[in-house]
Amino acid sequence: MGWIPVGLAAIAAYLTRSNTSGVLFWLAVSSGVLAFWSYGIMHNRPYASATKRRDAAVARLRADGMSEEEIHASGLNRVAITDEDAQLAPDWAAQLNMVASLGSVVALTWAIIKVL
């Protein structure tokens, strides 16, 4: 789910930094860390696949004698993640990210209720 649950968890941790029990603070911190870690896994595998495909295409163009300017003009200087690449993200990481996202929302809701 991206950076949103990490941000929500950071806000919840900030709001509960002086909480006497610390349970809510550590729930927010652990949810944020888990969301960040699982998002990294879901991003890195597709990105590695797209990078490998782009590097192979650039190598073919160089072997065909294209100049660096022509390769740059072709748009291959950027990595484009396709739908097929996105399917390489493991399901367990997506499920873990969903749990962390829900934990972030719960922690933020709980923190707002405690602050009010």
C-alpha atoms as an extended CHARMM CRD file, in Angstrom:
* protein
*
       116  EXT
         1         1  MET       CA              0.0000000000        0.0000000000        0.0000000000  PROA      1               0.0000000000
         2         2  GLY       CA              2.9920000000        2.2500000000       -0.2560000000  PROA      2               0.0000000000
         3         3  TRP       CA              4.1020000000        4.9420000000        2.1140000000  PROA      3               0.0000000000
         4         4  ILE       CA              0.6760000000        5.7610000000        3.5600000000  PROA      4               0.0000000000
         5         5  PRO       CA              0.6930000000        3.1740000000        6.3930000000  PROA      5               0.0000000000
         6         6  VAL       CA              4.2670000000        4.1480000000        7.2710000000  PROA      6               0.0000000000
         7         7  GLY       CA              3.1890000000        7.7750000000        7.5760000000  PROA      7               0.0000000000
         8         8  LEU       CA              0.1040000000        6.8820000000        9.6080000000  PROA      8               0.0000000000
         9         9  ALA       CA              2.2180000000        4.7950000000       11.9640000000  PROA      9               0.0000000000
        10        10  ALA       CA              4.7320000000        7.6180000000       12.3210000000  PROA      10              0.0000000000
        11        11  ILE       CA              1.9490000000       10.0420000000       13.2440000000  PROA      11              0.0000000000
        12        12  ALA       CA              0.5440000000        7.5460000000       15.7510000000  PROA      12              0.0000000000
        13        13  ALA       CA              4.0040000000        7.0230000000       17.2790000000  PROA      13              0.0000000000
        14        14  TYR       CA              4.4980000000       10.7730000000       17.5530000000  PROA      14              0.0000000000
        15        15  LEU       CA              1.1390000000       11.2500000000       19.2540000000  PROA      15              0.0000000000
        16        16  THR       CA              1.8430000000        8.4670000000       21.7620000000  PROA      16              0.0000000000
        17        17  ARG       CA              5.5240000000        9.1270000000       22.4310000000  PROA      17              0.0000000000
        18        18  SER       CA              4.8070000000       10.0070000000       26.0690000000  PROA      18              0.0000000000
        19        19  ASN       CA              2.2110000000        7.2870000000       26.6480000000  PROA      19              0.0000000000
        20        20  THR       CA              2.6990000000        5.7630000000       30.0860000000  PROA      20              0.0000000000
        21        21  SER       CA              2.2740000000        2.1060000000       29.1030000000  PROA      21              0.0000000000
        22        22  GLY       CA              4.1450000000        2.2690000000       25.8040000000  PROA      22              0.0000000000
        23        23  VAL       CA              2.0100000000       -0.4570000000       24.2160000000  PROA      23              0.0000000000
        24        24  LEU       CA              0.3840000000        1.8930000000       21.7390000000  PROA      24              0.0000000000
        25        25  PHE       CA              3.7070000000        3.5370000000       20.8670000000  PROA      25              0.0000000000
        26        26  TRP       CA              5.3700000000        0.1910000000       20.1350000000  PROA      26              0.0000000000
        27        27  LEU       CA              2.3110000000       -0.9960000000       18.1940000000  PROA      27              0.0000000000
        28        28  ALA       CA              2.6520000000        2.0760000000       15.9830000000  PROA      28              0.0000000000
        29        29  VAL       CA              6.4120000000        1.6490000000       15.5830000000  PROA      29              0.0000000000
        30        30  SER       CA              6.1750000000       -2.0690000000       14.7900000000  PROA      30              0.0000000000
        31        31  SER       CA              3.3300000000       -1.4880000000       12.3130000000  PROA      31              0.0000000000
        32        32  GLY       CA              5.3760000000        1.1900000000       10.5560000000  PROA      32              0.0000000000
        33        33  VAL       CA              8.5040000000       -0.9530000000       10.3800000000  PROA      33              0.0000000000
        34        34  LEU       CA              6.5430000000       -3.9630000000        9.1330000000  PROA      34              0.0000000000
        35        35  ALA       CA              4.7660000000       -1.8630000000        6.4970000000  PROA      35              0.0000000000
        36        36  PHE       CA              8.0570000000       -0.3580000000        5.3140000000  PROA      36              0.0000000000
        37        37  TRP       CA              9.8210000000       -3.7460000000        5.1620000000  PROA      37              0.0000000000
        38        38  SER       CA              6.9990000000       -5.5450000000        3.3230000000  PROA      38              0.0000000000
        39        39  TYR       CA              6.5950000000       -2.6530000000        0.8890000000  PROA      39              0.0000000000
        40        40  GLY       CA             10.3120000000       -2.9200000000        0.1370000000  PROA      40              0.0000000000
        41        41  ILE       CA              9.9560000000       -6.6000000000       -0.7120000000  PROA      41              0.0000000000
        42        42  MET       CA              6.9320000000       -5.9250000000       -2.8970000000  PROA      42              0.0000000000
        43        43  HSD       CA              8.8440000000       -3.1820000000       -4.7230000000  PROA      43              0.0000000000
        44        44  ASN       CA             12.2950000000       -4.7400000000       -5.0490000000  PROA      44              0.0000000000
        45        45  ARG       CA             11.3680000000       -7.9650000000       -6.8390000000  PROA      45              0.0000000000
        46        46  PRO       CA              9.4260000000       -6.3070000000       -9.6840000000  PROA      46              0.0000000000
        47        47  TYR       CA             12.0440000000       -3.5550000000       -9.9490000000  PROA      47              0.0000000000
        48        48  ALA       CA             14.8590000000       -6.1170000000      -10.2230000000  PROA      48              0.0000000000
        49        49  SER       CA             12.9940000000       -7.9360000000      -12.9960000000  PROA      49              0.0000000000
        50        50  ALA       CA             12.3340000000       -4.7120000000      -14.9130000000  PROA      50              0.0000000000
        51        51  THR       CA             15.9670000000       -3.6260000000      -14.4770000000  PROA      51              0.0000000000
        52        52  LYS       CA             17.2010000000       -6.9660000000      -15.8270000000  PROA      52              0.0000000000
        53        53  ARG       CA             14.9350000000       -6.6350000000      -18.8750000000  PROA      53              0.0000000000
        54        54  ARG       CA             16.0350000000       -3.0330000000      -19.4910000000  PROA      54              0.0000000000
        55        55  ASP       CA             19.7280000000       -3.9220000000      -19.1330000000  PROA      55              0.0000000000
        56        56  ALA       CA             19.3250000000       -6.7510000000      -21.6540000000  PROA      56              0.0000000000
        57        57  ALA       CA             17.6400000000       -4.3770000000      -24.1250000000  PROA      57              0.0000000000
        58        58  VAL       CA             20.3910000000       -1.7660000000      -23.6830000000  PROA      58              0.0000000000
        59        59  ALA       CA             23.0510000000       -4.4520000000      -24.2030000000  PROA      59              0.0000000000
        60        60  ARG       CA             21.3420000000       -5.5140000000      -27.4590000000  PROA      60              0.0000000000
        61        61  LEU       CA             21.2350000000       -1.8980000000      -28.6590000000  PROA      61              0.0000000000
        62        62  ARG       CA             24.9180000000       -1.4170000000      -27.8290000000  PROA      62              0.0000000000
        63        63  ALA       CA             25.7580000000       -4.6520000000      -29.6570000000  PROA      63              0.0000000000
        64        64  ASP       CA             23.8700000000       -3.3200000000      -32.6810000000  PROA      64              0.0000000000
        65        65  GLY       CA             26.1040000000       -0.2260000000      -32.6270000000  PROA      65              0.0000000000
        66        66  MET       CA             23.7250000000        2.4060000000      -31.2500000000  PROA      66              0.0000000000
        67        67  SER       CA             25.3030000000        5.4120000000      -29.5890000000  PROA      67              0.0000000000
        68        68  GLU       CA             24.6220000000        6.3540000000      -25.9730000000  PROA      68              0.0000000000
        69        69  GLU       CA             22.6380000000        9.3910000000      -27.1310000000  PROA      69              0.0000000000
        70        70  GLU       CA             20.3660000000        7.1980000000      -29.2570000000  PROA      70              0.0000000000
        71        71  ILE       CA             19.8850000000        4.7630000000      -26.3730000000  PROA      71              0.0000000000
        72        72  HSD       CA             19.0420000000        7.6490000000      -24.0600000000  PROA      72              0.0000000000
        73        73  ALA       CA             16.6080000000        9.0700000000      -26.6180000000  PROA      73              0.0000000000
        74        74  SER       CA             14.8940000000        5.6660000000      -26.8870000000  PROA      74              0.0000000000
        75        75  GLY       CA             13.7070000000        5.9620000000      -23.2810000000  PROA      75              0.0000000000
        76        76  LEU       CA             15.6210000000        2.9730000000      -22.0030000000  PROA      76              0.0000000000
        77        77  ASN       CA             17.4180000000        5.0940000000      -19.4180000000  PROA      77              0.0000000000
        78        78  ARG       CA             14.3890000000        4.6240000000      -17.1280000000  PROA      78              0.0000000000
        79        79  VAL       CA             13.1340000000        1.4160000000      -15.5670000000  PROA      79              0.0000000000
        80        80  ALA       CA              9.4790000000        0.7720000000      -16.3400000000  PROA      80              0.0000000000
        81        81  ILE       CA              7.6820000000       -1.7730000000      -14.1570000000  PROA      81              0.0000000000
        82        82  THR       CA              5.0190000000       -3.5900000000      -16.1730000000  PROA      82              0.0000000000
        83        83  ASP       CA              1.9850000000       -5.5000000000      -14.9510000000  PROA      83              0.0000000000
        84        84  GLU       CA              3.8830000000       -8.7490000000      -15.4540000000  PROA      84              0.0000000000
        85        85  ASP       CA              6.6750000000       -7.4500000000      -13.2230000000  PROA      85              0.0000000000
        86        86  ALA       CA              4.1880000000       -6.4080000000      -10.5570000000  PROA      86              0.0000000000
        87        87  GLN       CA              2.8490000000       -9.9560000000      -10.4150000000  PROA      87              0.0000000000
        88        88  LEU       CA              6.2680000000      -11.0930000000       -9.1430000000  PROA      88              0.0000000000
        89        89  ALA       CA              5.6320000000       -9.5170000000       -5.7490000000  PROA      89              0.0000000000
        90        90  PRO       CA              5.0100000000      -12.3760000000       -3.3170000000  PROA      90              0.0000000000
        91        91  ASP       CA              1.5020000000      -12.7580000000       -1.9400000000  PROA      91              0.0000000000
        92        92  TRP       CA              2.7490000000      -13.2320000000        1.6200000000  PROA      92              0.0000000000
        93        93  ALA       CA              4.4180000000       -9.8130000000        1.5030000000  PROA      93              0.0000000000
        94        94  ALA       CA              1.2140000000       -8.1970000000        0.2610000000  PROA      94              0.0000000000
        95        95  GLN       CA             -0.7860000000       -9.8920000000        3.0160000000  PROA      95              0.0000000000
        96        96  LEU       CA              1.7560000000       -8.8270000000        5.6100000000  PROA      96              0.0000000000
        97        97  ASN       CA              1.6190000000       -5.2780000000        4.2840000000  PROA      97              0.0000000000
        98        98  MET       CA             -2.1680000000       -5.3160000000        4.5940000000  PROA      98              0.0000000000
        99        99  VAL       CA             -1.9320000000       -6.4400000000        8.2330000000  PROA      99              0.0000000000
       100       100  ALA       CA              0.6320000000       -3.7180000000        8.9320000000  PROA      100             0.0000000000
       101       101  SER       CA             -1.5930000000       -1.1540000000        7.2280000000  PROA      101             0.0000000000
       102       102  LEU       CA             -4.5460000000       -2.1460000000        9.3690000000  PROA      102             0.0000000000
       103       103  GLY       CA             -2.3030000000       -2.0020000000       12.4440000000  PROA      103             0.0000000000
       104       104  SER       CA             -1.2400000000        1.5150000000       11.4780000000  PROA      104             0.0000000000
       105       105  VAL       CA             -4.8350000000        2.6550000000       11.0940000000  PROA      105             0.0000000000
       106       106  VAL       CA             -5.8060000000        1.0690000000       14.4250000000  PROA      106             0.0000000000
       107       107  ALA       CA             -2.8090000000        2.6390000000       16.1740000000  PROA      107             0.0000000000
       108       108  LEU       CA             -3.5710000000        6.0710000000       14.7320000000  PROA      108             0.0000000000
       109       109  THR       CA             -7.2600000000        5.8330000000       15.6180000000  PROA      109             0.0000000000
       110       110  TRP       CA             -6.4090000000        4.6920000000       19.1370000000  PROA      110             0.0000000000
       111       111  ALA       CA             -3.8420000000        7.4900000000       19.5100000000  PROA      111             0.0000000000
       112       112  ILE       CA             -6.3120000000       10.1510000000       18.3770000000  PROA      112             0.0000000000
       113       113  ILE       CA             -8.9170000000        8.8700000000       20.8140000000  PROA      113             0.0000000000
       114       114  LYS       CA             -6.3800000000        8.9300000000       23.6650000000  PROA      114             0.0000000000
       115       115  VAL       CA             -5.2160000000       12.4550000000       22.7960000000  PROA      115             0.0000000000
       116       116  LEU       CA             -8.7460000000       13.8360000000       22.6670000000  PROA      116             0.0000000000
